[in-house]
Structures are given as structure tokens and as C-alpha cells.
Amino acid sequence: MDLYKELRLDPIRKEPTVWVRRLVIYERILPEPLLIREVKLQKGLNIIWAEEPEDENASAEINGHSAGKTTFCRFMRYVLGEKTYGTKANMDLIRKSLPHAYIAAELFIRQRQWAVMRPIGTGHNSYILPDATIEELLKSRGQIAHHNDYQQKIGLDALLNDFETGAIVRTGQAIEWGHILAWCARDQESRFQNIYDWRSPRSESGYPAFRSSKADPLFVMRATLGLFLPDELKGEEKLGELLKEQKDLEKELEEHKQESQFRINLYDREVRRRLQRILANEPTIDTAPFHSENLFFPGLDKLTDMAREEIGKKVTDLEKNQQEAQELVDDLGAQIGDLEKTLRQFERYFQIGTAEINELEVGIHRRKEVDNYVEEHRDEICRLGDVLYSECTHVKERQCVRQFAQLQDTRVMQQIQSEKAQKQEKLNDQRDKILKEIKALGEGRDAAKRKREAIQADIRANRENLRDLDRAFQELKSWSEKADTQNAYPRLVECPKKHENTTGNIETLEKDLGKLLTDHDSNRKLLASIFSGSVRSVLQSGTYDGRVNFNNRELAFLITHGPAMSGEAVETLSVLLADVASLVFTTVSEKSHFPGFLLHDSPREADLGGRIYRSFIRFIASLQESCGGAANCSFQYILTTTTAPPKELQAEETVKMKLDASKTNGLFLRRNLGLGEESKQATLF
């Protein structure tokens, strides 16, 4: 499936905002550069393939039989601005084995070429040079860059200037390039378990963590993809202020939770609020005391009894309506059954006429066989009469009888067929009429079922409302016995009211934002259609689809097969395709700020089936072809794998580096770091 053609997508970008053309590792740069490895990359699909050896041996061991795929990914992240290039243990091994080593790269950031060089040994400074190659940077050394200004100097921080917001409005935390990079190049350790979990503490990446592990990265994803509108952002800013106020009030309330009056106020408000919902026309609920002997101004205890009675009546009426709806469902079902029985009788009646015609056709066929036999043997002598068959009196008499019967059968068949056609036409009319009646009755029955279910839901809601009222009233009664008066702690009255008002404002604003989120805009529909097309491209049975949800102002990518699916393989595939859909979305959306660069480290190892994995890789290749080949691609996708790619994609133009953990020269750094100084052999090549 050509996704761009199928969805009529027209790329508007000439190339990715960020991509890497070369990655070069030097054992040293002085007195002359000593090369360890060079990896040439392209726009479009790039595969880093570490073949799994059939027989492992001790000489190939490096941190658990690693060929260096994840080290390659960490180096890529390092040249793109991450502060570390491995765990502390791995960096110590690299520094001991390669104390003077550097990693260099040629990057493109907003179509401007940069040559960069960063230390992976004991060096401290990084070097950068715009509009230059690595070799030119080696000659001139370019400009010095440090950890704290490397991203800013090569223009990565400036990529965030186009965002609609520079901060996560709920918490006020600034959005950083490190957040975007974490999404573009997920930790292999995070196992692709969900779309918002990008970094694992085990990777020790120095990643700028979020205050909220789920809501904040989802906010950053939406901001990066341009899925916010100005009104929505204003609402988010207001929500952030309310949440801060709520948090302050909760802190204040926490200080009073041990006081009995706090509980009294809490349950008093809850009882009154629930009574107001049930007894909407009762004017004294706000001012009623807990108990009153005045019949005209009942207390909360009497009002609660009235509420119980009111709900009891309502439930009784609803149960009656439910029974009526059920009887209607049953009656309509019986009518449908009768009509279906009549329909089957009509069909059997028509089959009887067909059987008569079949019987006549058998008789005609048999007589025709006798005529054919006589015709074939007309010049032969009949052994019984000793005359020619053609002259045999018995044969002639039988032929006359058969001819007469044949004429009679033909007339009968014509008559039956004529009657059958007329009957069939009438039967068809009657059947169509019955089918229409069945359909109308079915629609009526479905409507009755929906009404019945709505009544059942209403009954449950009323019973739950009564249960909650009883619980709150009993709590209020219990706590009231522990205090003399409700006004002994005035500070406990004001604070909960403020908290309640703030919480109500938050709920209202969240509902408004949720509605705003679902009521617009075309960009969200475009992203959803791209994800759906991506799922159908990889899972080609025709029964799978993808859905993007924006419920509760979040972002969820779901693979569906009827209802939404679950399981490790499905979760992994949904994460991969969510990333790829975002990549494709960026090529056709002016509002998106996703860099157009994506790196997936060993997703096959996260419990993804081999057949689906190969289909996924072919899908990426098809996206590249849709753009007119790698040279014209407006994205860069890099995949590391130990599983063999599809045969047609094992050529050098796609497989940019082939590693082999069973051979020292096949390791990414061409040495076994676990052996320390002993690994430095006479030559690296």
C-alpha cells in the first residue's frame, strides 16, 4: 500500500529538519587522525544490522554478547546534543580503552550543514564548524563548544522557537531539545512499552525528566506535532493556575485532616450537595440544621428520609418503564420470529414446484435415452422378433407412446414453469414485504433495547446516588457526635469551600478543553488517518485498523481488530507506528515541529513477531519510495536490529553497517572493551 497515494498526501518539506549524513569514530586526532569506523547514512531508511552468530564464544563477549548497536545509538544521540553517550560503566570502559578518542559527525539542521566532533575519551571540549565537512573541521578545529552550550551553538535549541508554547503549561516546566530528542531516539531499555515512556533510569542518559511521567510527555508530543490551538493553550494555562491553587489548598487541608470538625464540614457539604440534586425544589437545604423538630423547616435527617423516599418512587417508576420496554422487546421479537417462519414457508413452497419440474425433466431424459438407443441400432436385428429395430412393431408402438408422453410432459412443464414464474414473482414481492417488516420491527426492537438499557443505567445511577447519600449522612452523624458545634473552627469552613470551588472550576475547564479537543481540527484527523493507514499497511489482512484518541486531552494510538487490542507485540507495534505516523505527519503538515528524524534501537527484541517485523520494515521502505527515493526523502529513519531484514533490503544502499559480535573486527568499536588494554592489537583493521 502506497500510504501517500492512498491518503493523497503531498509532502511539503524537502528534507528532515534534523538528520545525520556521516558518523566517524577516531581513536585519536593527533598527530594525525586514526580512523576506527565510518558509517555513511542517508535520508530515508537506514538499517544497522548485527548478525546473530550461530555459535557464541567467549572472545566475542562485550557486555552480554553486544556487537555495539546500542552504543551506535548512544553516539548518535550524543552528537545530537545528549550529555552522555552510555552508562557510567560503559563510558569508563571506552575511556580506558580509547583515552584519546573522538566521535565526529556531519549533521544537517534546518538544511544547514554542520561538522561536529565530541570527545568519547578523556577530552573535555567539543568542536563545531558550520558549512563544513568532518575533514575541514579536523584541519581548523572550528569553534569550541561545551556541554552546556553545544545544542544552542549548532541551532538545536532554536528549533523550539516555533512551538506554540515553550513550557508545559500545567507545571510551568520548560520544553527542552532533550525532551524532543528522547522521543526521536527512545531508549532500548524502555522496551517500547508505551508512547510516552522514552527514557529508562538504567540508561543514565542525563535526560531532562518530567514532573509528571505521563501527562507531561504527552503534552510535549502534542506541542511538537502542532496539535494545540491558541484557545486550547489559553485554557491549559488557566488550568495550570487552578491546579497550582488546588495543590496549595490541598496542602492546607492536609494540616487539618485530624480535626473532627474538618470531617463534619466535609460530610455536611457532601450531604447538602447530594440532597440538592435529589430534592431540587427544597429551599431549606443550605440552611437546615442536622436535626429539627419544626415540620416546616426539616433538618438534614428528615430531608435525607425525604430523599430516600423520592429515589424509591423514582426507581419504582423506572422499573415499571423497564418492564414495559422489556415486554415491547419480547413482543417485537416474537413478531420477527413469526415473519421469519412465514418467510421459510414461502421458500419451501417454491422448492416444491422446483421438485415437480425436476421430476418431469428426469422422465423426458429417460425417454430421450431410449430414442437415442433405437436410432443407434435401427439397422440391427432384434433378437426377439428377428426383424430390424426400425421395422419392429413393438418398437414403433413404444415410440408413438413416448412421443405422445413427451408432448404431454412438455406442455405440462411449460405450464408449471409459467405458473412457477408467476408464483415466484408473487413470492418475491411477499418476501420483500416481509423483509421490510422484519427490518422495521428490528429497528423498533433495537430502539426498545436502547431505551431499556438507558432505564437500567438510570436505575443504577439512582441507587448509587442513594447509597452515596446514606454513606455521607452516616459519616456526618458519626462525626457530629464528636463535636459540639460546626462553627468552632471557622478556618475549616473557608478552606474546603475554596477547594471545592477550585475543583469544580478545574472539572468544568477540563470538560471544556476535552470538548474543544474533539471538536476540531483537521490536523488531528490527518494524524489519525495516517496512523490508520500505517496499521493497515503493516497488518495487511484487512481486519486490522488504527485509531488515535484525544480523550481527556491525552494522546493514545490504538491498534484495533474490532475492539482495541492489547498484548506485548501489539503495544510494541503501536508505539513504532505511532512514531512513524508522526514522522509521516510532519512531512505533510506545516504546523508540526517534529524534526523528521527517528531512531529505533532493536524493536524486534521487544517481543515483535518476525513476520510483522519484516512487514514493518517494508512499510518504511515503501514510504521512502513514495518520496521518490532516499535522495528526495523528507525524513530519516534509522533502525538497529539483530534480525535479518527482508532479503530485498539487505543491499548496501539500505544496510549502512553490518556488525558481527563473533569477530573482534565486527564489533562497532572493532575491539572488545571488556579486555581492556589487551584488546589493543597491532592493527584495528
ABEGO torsion letter per residue (X at the ends): XBAAAAAGBBBABABBABBBABBBBBABAOABBBBABBBBBBBEBBBBBBBBBABBBAAABBGGGBAGAAAAAAAAAAAAGBABAEBAAAAAAAAAABAABBBBBBBBBGGBBBBBBBBABABABBBBBBGBBAAAAAAAGEBBBBAAAAAAAAGAAAAAAABABABBAAAGBBBBAAAAAAAABBBAAAGGABAABABBAAAGAGBBBBABAAAAAAAAAAAAAGABBAAAAAAAAAAAAAAAAAAAAAAAAAAAAABAAAAAAAAAAAAAAAAAAABAABAAAAABBABBABAABBBAAAAAAAAAAAAAAAAAAAAAAAAAAAAAAAAAAAAAAAAAAAAAAAAAAAAAAAAAAAAAAAAAAAAAAAAAAAAAAAABBBAAAGBBAAABAAAAAAAAAAAAAAAAAAAAAAAAAAAAAAAAAAAAAAAAAAAAAAAAAAAAAAAAAAAAAAAAAAAAAAAAAAAAAAAAAAAAAAAAAABABAAABAAAAAAAAAAAAAAAAAAAAAAAAAAAAAAOBAAAAAAAAAAAAAAAAABAAGABBBBBBABGGBBBBBBBBEBBBBEAAAAAAAAAAAAAAAAAAAAABAABABAGBBBBBGAAAAGBBAAAAAAAAAAAAAAAAAAGEAAABABBBBBBBABBBBAAAABAAABABBBBAABAAABAAGBBAAAEAAABBABAX
